[in-house]
Amino acid sequence: MSAEYLDSALDNVMLAMAEVQRKSQAFMEMITCGESLSTNQLMLLFQLRLAGSLNITDISERFVVTPGAASAMSDKLENAGLIERIRTKEDRRVVRIALTAEGEQRILKLFDRFSGDELTRMANHLQQIHELMNQIVR
């Protein structure tokens, strides 16, 4: 393959990556318009809704942050009444983080301007993107 062909392919990859990142950010801004929480805080609420509960180690791994940073993010959400810390009955040292009813309502409010059909279309498109990314990143 020629150097020119490789240069062109590389430029196309970088352009596509930049556009995907820009559109992803614009999508998050569209959903969170006027929201006081950071994107990471909102994503944590989403993750908690999907998982039911997580511990600090789970959060730090999912967000690629230190356990201290995960704990600080959780503290802010707990102070806002959106999450709660729950000690397990089996081992009181183990603390799980879970959504409160207020946290659940905060998430629902973000998406209440979309119809069921719009949400289904969004989910389908995002699933297609996810599947395409799985072909690239294994």
C-alpha positions as CSV (number, residue, x, y, z in Angstrom):
1,M,0.0,0.0,0.0
2,S,1.2,3.5,-0.8
3,A,2.0,6.1,1.8
4,E,-0.6,8.3,0.3
5,Y,-3.3,5.7,0.7
6,L,-2.3,5.1,4.4
7,D,-2.2,8.9,5.0
8,S,-5.7,9.2,3.5
9,A,-7.0,6.2,5.6
10,L,-5.5,7.7,8.8
11,D,-7.1,11.1,8.1
12,N,-10.4,9.4,7.5
13,V,-10.2,7.5,10.8
14,M,-9.2,10.7,12.8
15,L,-12.0,12.7,11.2
16,A,-14.6,10.0,11.9
17,M,-13.3,9.7,15.5
18,A,-13.6,13.5,16.0
19,E,-17.1,13.5,14.6
20,V,-18.3,10.6,16.7
21,Q,-16.9,12.3,19.8
22,R,-18.5,15.7,18.9
23,K,-21.9,14.2,18.1
24,S,-21.8,12.1,21.3
25,Q,-21.0,15.2,23.3
26,A,-23.8,17.2,21.5
27,F,-26.2,14.3,22.3
28,M,-25.4,14.4,26.0
29,E,-25.7,18.2,26.0
30,M,-29.1,17.9,24.3
31,I,-30.3,15.5,27.0
32,T,-28.8,17.4,29.9
33,C,-29.6,20.9,28.8
34,G,-30.1,23.1,31.9
35,E,-28.9,20.3,34.2
36,S,-26.8,21.2,37.2
37,L,-25.0,17.8,37.5
38,S,-21.9,17.0,35.5
39,T,-21.9,14.4,32.7
40,N,-20.0,11.9,34.9
41,Q,-22.5,12.4,37.7
42,L,-25.4,11.8,35.3
43,M,-23.7,8.8,33.8
44,L,-23.3,7.4,37.3
45,L,-27.0,7.8,37.9
46,F,-27.6,5.9,34.6
47,Q,-25.2,3.1,35.5
48,L,-26.9,2.8,38.9
49,R,-30.3,2.5,37.3
50,L,-29.1,-0.2,35.0
51,A,-27.1,-2.1,37.5
52,G,-29.3,-1.7,40.5
53,S,-26.3,-0.9,42.7
54,L,-22.6,-0.6,42.5
55,N,-19.7,-0.4,45.0
56,I,-17.0,2.2,44.9
57,T,-14.6,-0.2,43.2
58,D,-17.1,-0.9,40.4
59,I,-17.6,2.9,40.0
60,S,-13.9,3.6,39.8
61,E,-13.4,0.9,37.2
62,R,-16.3,2.0,35.0
63,F,-15.2,5.6,35.1
64,V,-11.5,4.9,35.1
65,V,-10.9,7.1,38.2
66,T,-9.4,6.4,41.6
67,P,-11.6,5.0,44.3
68,G,-11.2,8.4,46.1
69,A,-12.6,10.2,43.1
70,A,-15.5,7.7,42.8
71,S,-16.2,8.2,46.5
72,A,-16.2,12.0,46.1
73,M,-18.6,11.8,43.1
74,S,-20.9,9.6,45.2
75,D,-20.7,12.0,48.1
76,K,-22.0,14.9,45.9
77,L,-24.9,12.8,44.6
78,E,-25.7,11.5,48.1
79,N,-25.7,15.1,49.5
80,A,-28.1,16.0,46.7
81,G,-30.4,13.1,47.8
82,L,-30.0,11.2,44.5
83,I,-28.2,8.2,45.8
84,E,-27.8,6.3,49.0
85,R,-25.2,4.1,50.6
86,I,-26.4,0.7,51.7
87,R,-24.4,-1.6,53.9
88,T,-24.9,-5.3,53.1
89,K,-26.3,-7.6,55.7
90,E,-23.7,-10.3,55.0
91,D,-20.8,-8.0,55.6
92,R,-21.4,-4.5,57.1
93,R,-18.0,-3.3,55.7
94,V,-19.4,-3.7,52.2
95,V,-21.2,-0.6,51.0
96,R,-23.4,-0.5,47.9
97,I,-24.4,2.7,46.1
98,A,-28.0,2.8,44.9
99,L,-30.4,5.3,43.4
100,T,-33.0,6.9,45.6
101,A,-36.5,7.6,44.4
102,E,-35.4,11.2,43.8
103,G,-32.5,10.0,41.7
104,E,-34.8,7.8,39.6
105,Q,-37.1,10.8,39.1
106,R,-34.1,13.0,38.0
107,I,-33.2,10.5,35.3
108,L,-36.8,10.2,34.1
109,K,-37.1,14.0,33.9
110,L,-34.1,14.1,31.5
111,F,-35.9,11.9,29.0
112,D,-39.5,13.0,29.5
113,R,-39.5,15.3,26.5
114,F,-39.0,12.3,24.2
115,S,-41.8,10.1,23.0
116,G,-41.6,6.3,23.3
117,D,-41.0,6.1,19.5
118,E,-38.2,8.6,19.7
119,L,-36.6,6.7,22.6
120,T,-36.9,3.4,20.7
121,R,-35.2,5.0,17.6
122,M,-32.4,6.5,19.8
123,A,-31.8,3.1,21.4
124,N,-31.7,1.3,18.1
125,H,-29.2,3.8,16.6
126,L,-27.0,3.7,19.7
127,Q,-27.1,-0.1,19.7
128,Q,-26.0,-0.1,16.0
129,I,-23.1,2.2,16.9
130,H,-22.2,0.0,19.9
131,E,-22.2,-3.1,17.6
132,L,-19.9,-1.3,15.1
133,M,-17.6,-0.2,17.8
134,N,-17.4,-3.8,19.1
135,Q,-16.0,-4.8,15.7
136,I,-13.2,-2.2,16.2
137,V,-12.5,-2.5,19.9
138,R,-12.6,-6.1,21.2
